[in-house]
Structure formats: C-alpha cells, structure tokens
Amino acid sequence: MLTISGDSRSRGGSRRTFLQIGTSAVGGLSMASLLSLKAEAAAKGHAVRDKSVVVLNLQGGPSQFETFDPKMTAPQEIRSITGEVQTSLPGVTFGGSFPQLASLADKMAVVRSYRHGISSHGPAAMHVMAGGNSTGAMMGALYARVAGLTNPKTGMPENALVTPSAVGDQYKKLYHNIGRVSQTGSLSSVYKPFDPSAGGEIIDNMRLSLKGDRLDDRRMLLNELDLLRRRFDAGSVVESANQFQQQAFDVLTRGVADAFDLSKENPQNVARYDTSKFEPTDAVKKRNSYATQFSPVALGKQMLLARRLCEAGCGFVTVTCGGWDMHGGGKEFTMADGLSSLTPAVDKAASAFIEDVAQRGLSEKILLVITGEFGRTPRINKHGGRDHWGNLCTLAFAGGGLNMGQVVGRSDSTASSPASDPINSKNVLATVMHTLFDIAEVRLLTNVPKDVEQIITAPQPIRQLV
C-alpha cells in the first residue's frame, strides 16, 4: 500500500490536496466524481455498521469431532482421536487439542448442527464462503458491493484475503487455494478480496514514501497515480480503472500501509500469536512428502494481520489455513499426522485473536467465524483418515456483539447429522450480514441491485446468536 510521512494524514492535509486539485482529474477522477462518491458514501454510512468479520477458513474440511464436537460417547472408531477437554461452559467439551479455546468457550458460540450437504471440495468451499446465496459471490464481495471497495474514513480495502504468503515471502510454498474463497459470482470482479500476497505486486508497486509537502505538488501526484494505474491495468489486477483510481487516491492520502506491517506490532503480542513451532515432525514428513506445504507455521501472523486490518477499517477478512483434507493416502494427512500440528496451531492463533480483540475493547466490533468447506465422516477409514462429509460441518463464532457462551443445536449420536436446530449456510450468511449492516437502512439504498439487497436483508440469522 502507500506510505505517507509528514502530516499528510491529517484532515487539513487531505482537504488542502482536494482543493488544489480542483476540477482537474486525478488520474481521470474529477472533483465532481469525488463529490459524487462522497455523497454516495454518506448514504452508505448509515447502513454500514462499524464492525468487521474475520473468517478463519480451514481449507480441506475440518473434522467436527476433533474440533468442537468430540462425541466421546460414540464407539472408538467414531469418537475424537484427540479425546476431549472440558471448557469454561459446564458440561461442554471440545476436542483434546483445543485447551486454550476451551478456556474461552464462554466467549464463543459453537454450532453443532450446521449442514449444507455438499461433499465435493470446490462446490462446498464456494458454497460456504457465499453463504449459499444466488449470485455465487463470496460474502466479502457482497459486503463490498454495498459498503464500497474502500473504507471511506481510512481508505482500507473493505474485502481482504490473508493467505500464508501475505505475511512473508518465506511462506509462499505453503498451501492455499484462493479460487475457492474469493469468487465474485455474477458480481463484477472488482469486488474480489484485496490480496496483499499477489506476487507482492500490489504492496510493492504502491509502497511510496511521500513527504507531506510533496502531496501539494499536483503534477507529481497525478503522475504517480497515472503510473500506478497503467501498471495495474497492464497486469489486469483490477477490472475498472476508475475503481482503482478511487482506491489508490484514498490509500495515498490516508496512508494505511502500516496496517500490513507486522513490525509495527508489539513484539510480545507477535510472540503471543506465534505458531512457528507447529511444524510437522520429521516422522510425519517422512511418511508424507507433502506435509511441509500444509504446515500452519504462518497462521499466527495471519490472524494478527487480520486483527490489524480490521482495526484499520477493513470490513471483511478471510484467513486461509490448509491441510484439513485428512482422509489419508496420497498427499493427504492421516488424522493423527495432520492434527498433531494443525489443531494446536489453530488453538493458539484463534485463542490469541479472541483474547487480543477482547483486551483492545473490540469484541463487540469484530466477529470471528471458524469453519471450512465441510466436515468429516464419523468412522475412521482404513488409511487412518476421515473422508468428506457435508451432512455435519464445523462452525464456531466469537465476538461481534452476538450472544456468546453457548452451544447451538446438537448432533446425533455419531455426529453425522443435526439432531436439533438445523443450521444452513443461508443462516450463516444472514448472521454475518446482520452483524455488518443496519438491515433497515440497506433497504433504503438506491444504488444496490435488488438481488443483492434481498440477499443481504434476508431475515434468517441464527436466532440464538442475535
């Protein structure tokens, strides 16, 4: 992103820059257009709440047994292979590798009756991220369609994707599948999540150090923006030059690059999130030559970056963590091998996030959603793994001003299907959208397509949470 030194972030600096630009174009964006965008943003401001959602997407499909529904009353070949741990809620247990999350269960809401019925990776993953909506667009894209590409106050992109490589080049070889968590369906591709790891191009090309007085040089400013526009147009990073110009100008004049820089974070807090020790063991690597790419060593930094982006004004952040397709055989982990590194890493990173957010007084403003494309079969297969299972899926929430400290629904005796209070993907979508928007105000917006408005205002949130 763009870094600005001096006092250029002040309200006076931005106003002076706008006045000096006058009716001239900023890379094609006229003052009239800017005023129009400002008026549009003001209308949206009543509908968009000061809240953010972070989706921790466990790519591959996390087992419901070893996460939040251990089912230790079931036969041995079904129950959690990591045992169970008592939570802070009486009578409620989590999988045995989640002791830190278990201690925070009073700050969470676990859903044990979420089902969508899809057991194929691609369709299930995209269905979950879209909340099953008719446009096929991920929830973050729907949010950006109404809220705008950037936060009108800070210039931060409203929809962002944090893969392992977003927090360091050393993590580029770690697994992530962007296509399954970033689709825009029938919406324009400009609503794709902002990906700071896209070959380093976005961050590197836009990392300009401008002194405050240089912002007063209109010609220099126009030249820099035009150069950036041509670079991005040539690389097809975004579809619309006008949308890019708006975003680039916002970022330039407001300077949100620091949010992406983890070196700005307190070292003690970085250590609190650190998952670098959860590397698969040498024995696991020997059994599975693909083990290294499924390592969760970057997850802690990813969750920390997600919190920083939310604080800087991002409304929807998707964090990916791969390796959860644990059916054994081929390149997939067995349950024992995969869980030995992945569940402890999620336990540390997610619990650090929940505690950090709470200590910063942001629990009402930031909602964490933990899920994946589907669950896993009740019985352990002959390879020591669990296969794809769309009839019961992992789902948990924390924060966002929702009703925490509860378990929603229950599974049957083998945790293979809902036994009460069935929850579907549209319920998840409605819960997220009702958190992010004032639904009554969204209905009054005139520049939102009818199908998008109807999706966002659908009255189907998880009733126990709202």
C-alpha positions in Angstrom: 0.0 0.0 0.0 1.1 3.6 0.1 3.0 5.1 3.0 2.9 8.8 3.7 5.2 10.6 6.0 4.8 14.1 7.5 1.3 15.4 8.4 -0.4 14.4 5.2 -2.8 12.1 7.1 -4.4 15.0 8.8 -7.9 16.2 7.8 -6.4 19.6 6.8 -3.8 18.0 4.6 -6.4 15.9 2.7 -8.7 18.9 2.3 -5.9 21.1 1.0 -4.9 18.5 -1.5 -8.5 18.2 -2.7 -8.9 22.0 -3.0 -5.7 22.3 -5.0 -6.8 19.6 -7.4 -9.9 21.5 -8.0 -11.8 20.4 -11.1 -8.7 18.7 -12.6 -8.7 15.0 -12.9 -6.8 12.7 -10.5 -5.8 10.1 -13.0 -9.2 10.5 -14.6 -11.2 11.0 -11.4 -12.7 14.5 -11.4 -13.7 16.7 -8.4 -17.3 16.2 -9.5 -16.8 12.4 -9.4 -15.1 12.7 -6.0 -18.1 14.7 -4.6 -20.5 12.2 -6.0 -18.6 9.4 -4.4 -18.6 11.3 -1.1 -22.4 11.7 -1.3 -22.8 8.1 -2.1 -20.5 7.1 0.8 -22.6 9.3 3.2 -25.7 7.4 2.3 -24.0 4.1 2.8 -22.6 5.2 6.1 -26.0 4.9 7.7 -26.3 1.3 6.5 -22.7 0.1 7.2 -22.0 -0.7 10.8 -18.7 -0.1 12.5 -18.0 -3.8 12.6 -15.8 -6.3 10.9 -15.9 -10.1 10.2 -12.9 -12.4 10.1 -13.5 -15.9 8.6 -10.9 -18.4 9.5 -11.3 -20.9 6.7 -9.8 -24.3 7.4 -9.3 -25.4 3.8 -9.8 -29.1 3.1 -12.6 -29.6 5.6 -12.1 -29.7 9.4 -13.3 -32.7 11.4 -16.2 -31.8 13.7 -15.0 -34.5 16.2 -11.5 -33.2 16.8 -12.7 -29.5 16.9 -15.9 -28.7 18.7 -18.0 -32.0 19.0 -15.8 -34.8 20.3 -18.7 -37.2 20.9 -16.8 -39.4 23.4 -20.0 -41.4 24.0 -19.7 -42.9 20.5 -17.7 -46.1 19.6 -13.9 -45.8 19.5 -13.8 -45.7 15.7 -16.0 -42.6 15.7 -15.1 -40.5 18.7 -12.4 -37.8 18.7 -8.9 -39.4 18.4 -7.6 -36.5 20.5 -10.0 -37.1 23.3 -11.8 -34.1 24.8 -11.1 -31.2 27.1 -13.6 -29.5 29.5 -14.5 -26.0 28.5 -15.4 -23.0 30.6 -19.1 -23.9 30.0 -20.5 -26.6 32.3 -20.9 -29.9 30.6 -19.4 -28.8 27.3 -16.2 -30.2 25.9 -14.0 -29.5 22.8 -11.5 -31.7 21.1 -8.5 -32.6 23.2 -6.1 -30.3 21.2 -8.1 -27.2 21.9 -7.4 -26.4 25.6 -6.9 -22.7 25.1 -10.1 -22.3 23.0 -11.9 -24.5 25.6 -10.9 -22.0 28.3 -12.6 -19.2 26.2 -15.8 -21.1 25.4 -17.8 -18.5 27.4 -16.6 -16.0 24.7 -17.7 -18.3 21.8 -20.8 -19.8 20.3 -20.3 -23.3 18.8 -22.8 -24.6 16.3 -23.2 -28.4 16.3 -26.0 -28.7 13.8 -24.6 -26.9 10.7 -25.3 -28.8 7.5 -25.2 -28.0 3.8 -25.0 -31.5 2.3 -22.2 -30.9 -0.3 -19.2 -33.2 -0.1 -17.1 -32.1 -3.1 -14.2 -29.6 -2.3 -14.7 -26.9 -4.8 -18.5 -26.6 -4.8 -18.7 -26.9 -1.0 -15.9 -24.4 -0.4 -17.5 -21.8 -2.6 -21.0 -22.5 -1.2 -19.8 -21.9 2.3 -18.0 -18.7 1.5 -21.0 -17.5 -0.4 -23.4 -18.5 2.3 -25.4 -20.3 -0.4 -26.5 -17.0 -2.0 -27.9 -16.9 -5.5 -25.2 -14.7 -7.0 -22.5 -17.2 -6.1 -20.3 -14.3 -4.7 -18.4 -14.8 -1.5 -19.8 -12.9 1.5 -16.9 -10.4 1.4 -17.8 -9.5 -2.2 -21.4 -8.9 -1.3 -20.3 -6.7 1.6 -18.0 -4.7 -0.7 -20.8 -4.3 -3.2 -22.8 -2.3 -0.6 -20.0 -0.9 1.6 -17.7 0.1 -1.3 -14.2 -1.1 -2.3 -12.6 1.0 0.4 -13.4 2.3 3.9 -14.5 6.0 3.3 -12.7 7.1 6.5 -9.4 5.2 6.3 -9.0 4.1 2.6 -8.5 0.5 3.7 -9.9 -2.1 1.3 -13.2 -3.4 2.6 -12.7 -7.1 1.5 -9.3 -8.7 2.1 -7.7 -12.1 1.8 -4.8 -13.2 4.1 -3.0 -16.3 2.8 0.3 -17.5 4.4 2.4 -15.6 1.8 0.6 -12.4 2.8 2.8 -12.4 6.0 6.1 -13.2 4.4 7.9 -14.5 1.3 9.2 -17.4 3.3 5.6 -18.8 3.4 4.9 -18.7 -0.4 5.1 -22.5 -0.7 2.5 -23.2 2.0 -0.8 -24.4 0.6 -3.7 -22.1 -0.1 -6.5 -22.2 -2.7 -7.5 -18.6 -3.5 -10.1 -19.6 -6.1 -12.3 -21.3 -3.5 -12.5 -18.4 -1.1 -12.6 -15.3 -3.4 -15.3 -15.8 -6.1 -17.5 -12.9 -7.1 -20.1 -15.0 -9.0 -22.4 -12.7 -11.0 -20.9 -9.6 -9.4 -18.1 -7.6 -11.0 -14.6 -8.9 -10.4 -13.6 -5.6 -8.9 -15.2 -6.9 -5.7 -12.7 -9.7 -5.3 -10.8 -9.6 -2.0 -7.7 -7.4 -1.8 -4.8 -9.9 -1.8 -1.6 -8.4 -0.5 0.3 -11.5 -1.4 -0.5 -11.3 -5.1 3.1 -11.7 -6.2 4.0 -8.8 -4.0 2.8 -6.5 -6.8 0.1 -4.6 -5.1 2.1 -3.8 -2.0 5.5 -3.3 -3.8 4.1 -1.1 -6.6 2.1 1.1 -4.2 4.7 1.5 -1.4 5.6 5.1 -2.0 7.2 7.3 0.6 5.8 10.8 0.1 6.6 13.7 2.4 3.6 15.8 3.3 4.7 18.8 1.2 5.0 16.6 -1.9 1.3 15.9 -1.7 0.9 19.6 -2.6 2.7 19.0 -5.9 -0.4 18.3 -8.1 1.6 17.3 -11.1 3.7 14.8 -9.2 0.6 13.3 -7.6 -1.1 12.9 -10.9 1.9 11.4 -12.5 2.3 8.9 -9.6 -1.3 7.8 -9.8 -1.2 7.5 -13.6 1.9 5.4 -13.4 0.2 3.1 -10.8 -2.9 2.9 -12.9 -1.0 1.9 -16.0 0.9 -0.8 -14.1 -2.2 -2.3 -12.7 -4.2 -2.0 -16.0 -1.3 -3.8 -17.8 -1.3 -6.6 -15.2 -5.2 -6.9 -15.1 -5.1 -6.7 -11.3 -8.4 -4.9 -11.3 -11.1 -4.6 -13.8 -12.1 -0.9 -13.5 -9.6 1.9 -13.8 -12.0 4.3 -12.1 -12.4 2.0 -9.1 -8.7 1.6 -8.9 -8.1 5.4 -9.1 -10.6 5.9 -6.2 -8.9 3.2 -4.1 -5.3 4.4 -4.9 -6.2 8.0 -4.1 -7.8 7.0 -0.8 -4.9 4.9 0.2 -2.4 7.6 -0.9 -4.0 10.4 1.1 -4.7 8.3 4.2 -1.7 6.1 4.5 -2.9 2.7 5.7 0.2 0.7 4.7 1.2 0.4 8.3 -1.6 -2.0 9.0 0.1 -4.5 6.7 3.4 -4.1 8.5 3.7 -6.6 11.4 7.0 -5.0 12.5 4.8 -2.2 13.9 3.2 -4.6 16.3 4.4 -5.0 19.9 6.9 -8.0 19.8 5.3 -9.5 22.9 2.0 -9.6 21.0 3.6 -11.1 18.0 5.0 -13.9 20.2 1.6 -14.4 21.7 0.2 -15.4 18.3 3.3 -17.3 17.2 2.7 -20.7 15.6 6.1 -21.2 14.1 6.8 -24.2 16.3 3.9 -26.2 14.9 5.9 -27.7 12.0 5.0 -31.3 11.1 7.6 -33.6 12.8 10.4 -35.3 10.8 8.5 -38.6 11.2 5.3 -37.1 9.7 7.4 -35.6 6.8 9.0 -38.9 6.2 5.6 -40.6 5.9 4.1 -37.7 3.8 6.3 -35.8 1.4 3.6 -33.1 1.1 3.5 -32.4 4.8 5.6 -29.2 4.7 3.2 -27.4 2.4 0.4 -28.0 4.9 2.4 -26.5 7.8 0.4 -23.9 9.9 3.6 -22.0 10.9 2.2 -18.8 9.4 -1.2 -18.9 10.9 -0.5 -16.9 14.0 0.9 -14.0 11.9 -2.1 -14.3 9.6 -4.6 -13.9 12.4 -2.6 -11.0 13.8 -2.6 -9.3 10.4 -6.4 -9.9 10.2 -6.9 -8.0 13.5 -4.7 -5.1 12.3 -6.7 -4.9 9.1 -10.0 -4.8 11.0 -8.6 -2.0 13.2 -7.6 0.0 10.1 -11.1 -0.2 8.7 -11.4 -3.5 6.7 -14.9 -4.9 7.0 -14.4 -8.5 5.8 -11.2 -10.6 6.1 -10.7 -14.2 5.0 -7.8 -16.1 6.6 -6.8 -19.4 4.9 -5.3 -22.4 6.7 -4.7 -25.5 4.5 -4.1 -29.2 5.2 -7.5 -30.2 6.7 -8.4 -32.8 4.0 -7.3 -35.7 6.3 -8.5 -38.9 4.6 -5.1 -40.4 4.4 -3.5 -41.9 1.3 -1.8 -39.9 -1.4 -0.7 -36.4 -0.4 -3.4 -36.0 2.3 -2.6 -36.3 6.0 -3.9 -39.1 8.2 -6.0 -37.7 11.0 -3.2 -38.3 13.6 -0.5 -36.8 11.4 -2.5 -33.7 10.4 -4.0 -32.9 13.8 -0.6 -33.1 15.5 0.3 -29.7 14.1 -2.9 -28.1 12.8 -5.2 -28.2 15.8 -2.6 -26.9 18.3 -1.8 -24.0 15.8 -5.5 -23.1 15.4 -5.9 -23.3 19.2 -3.1 -20.9 19.8 -3.8 -18.5 16.9 -7.5 -18.3 17.4 -7.4 -18.0 21.2 -4.7 -15.3 20.9 -7.0 -13.4 18.5 -10.1 -13.7 20.8 -8.1 -12.5 23.8 -6.3 -9.8 21.9 -9.6 -8.4 20.5 -11.2 -8.5 23.9 -8.3 -6.7 25.6 -8.5 -4.0 23.0 -12.2 -3.5 23.7 -13.1 -4.7 20.2 -15.2 -7.8 21.0 -18.4 -6.0 20.1 -16.9 -4.8 16.8 -15.1 -7.9 15.4 -16.8 -11.2 14.7 -14.6 -14.3 14.2 -16.1 -17.2 12.2 -14.3 -20.6 12.2 -15.4 -23.0 9.5 -14.3 -25.0 6.4 -15.9 -26.4 3.3 -17.4 -29.5 5.1 -17.0 -31.9 8.0 -15.6 -35.4 8.1 -17.1 -38.9 8.1 -17.9 -40.4 11.5 -15.8 -43.5 11.0 -12.0 -43.6 10.6 -11.2 -45.2 7.3 -8.6 -47.9 6.5 -6.0 -45.2 5.9 -6.4 -43.7 9.3 -8.3 -40.7 8.0 -11.9 -39.4 7.8 -13.5 -38.8 4.4 -15.6 -35.8 3.0 -18.9 -35.2 4.8 -21.3 -32.4 4.1 -24.0 -33.6 6.4 -22.4 -32.0 9.5 -19.9 -29.2 9.4 -17.6 -27.4 11.8 -18.8 -23.9 12.7 -18.0 -21.5 15.6 -18.3 -17.8 16.3 -16.6 -15.4 18.7 -17.5 -11.7 19.3 -19.3 -9.3 17.0 -21.8 -8.3 19.7 -23.6 -11.6 19.3 -24.8 -13.9 22.1 -21.7 -15.9 23.2 -21.2 -18.6 25.8 -23.5 -21.3 24.2 -23.8 -24.3 22.0 -26.3 -24.0 19.3 -28.1 -27.3 18.3 -26.8 -30.8 18.8 -25.7 -33.6 16.6 -27.0 -37.2 16.6 -25.2 -40.0 18.5 -22.5 -40.3 15.8 -22.1 -36.6 15.0 -23.1 -37.4 11.4 -26.2 -35.1 11.1 -28.1 -32.5 13.0 -30.4 -33.8 15.8 -31.9 -30.4 16.6 -32.0 -26.8 15.5 -30.6 -27.5 12.0 -28.5 -24.5 10.7 -27.8 -24.0 7.0 -25.5 -21.7 5.0 -28.1 -19.0 4.5 -28.5 -18.8 8.2 -24.7 -18.2 8.5 -24.9 -15.6 5.7 -27.7 -13.7 7.3 -25.9 -13.7 10.7 -22.9 -12.2 9.1 -24.8 -9.6 7.1 -27.0 -8.6 10.1 -23.8 -8.1 12.0 -22.2 -5.9 9.3 -25.2 -3.9 8.3 -28.2 -2.0 9.6 -30.7 -4.0 7.6 -33.4 -1.4 7.6 -31.0 1.2 6.2 -29.8 -1.2 3.5 -33.4 -1.5 2.2 -33.4 2.3 1.7 -30.3 2.4 -0.5 -31.0 3.1 -4.2 -27.7 2.1 -5.8 -27.7 -1.6 -4.7 -29.0 -4.2 -7.1 -32.3 -5.7 -6.0 -31.0 -9.3 -5.8 -28.0 -8.2 -3.6 -30.3 -6.2 -1.4 -32.7 -9.1 -0.9 -29.8 -11.5 -0.1 -28.3 -9.1 2.5 -31.6 -8.3 4.2 -32.9 -11.9 4.3 -34.4 -12.5 7.8 -32.7 -15.8 8.6 -29.9 -15.2 11.1 -29.1 -17.9 13.7 -31.8 -16.9 16.2 -29.8 -18.0 19.3 -27.0 -15.6 18.3 -28.8 -12.3 17.5 
